[in-house]
């Protein structure tokens, strides 16, 4: 599984990219965090 596939699934599930530093991405979700 590649990063783009994982990112696509996260966004489909409602996760939003919160912060990014280099290749490190942090996602947040309104109800799951």
C-alpha positions in Angstrom: 0.0 0.0 0.0 1.4 3.4 -1.0 1.1 6.7 0.8 -1.4 8.1 -1.7 -3.7 5.2 -1.1 -3.5 5.6 2.7 -4.0 9.4 2.4 -7.1 8.8 0.2 -8.6 6.4 2.7 -8.0 8.8 5.6 -9.6 11.8 3.8 -12.5 9.6 2.8 -13.0 8.7 6.5 -13.1 12.4 7.5 -9.5 13.0 8.6 -8.0 16.4 7.7 -4.3 17.3 7.2 -3.5 19.4 10.2 0.3 20.0 10.0 3.2 18.9 7.8 6.9 19.1 8.5 9.0 17.6 5.7 7.5 14.2 5.0 5.8 13.9 8.4 2.1 14.6 8.2 -0.3 15.0 11.1 -4.0 14.3 10.5 -6.9 15.2 12.9 -10.5 14.1 13.1 -13.3 15.9 14.8 -14.8 12.9 16.5 -12.1 10.3 16.6 -9.3 12.2 18.5 
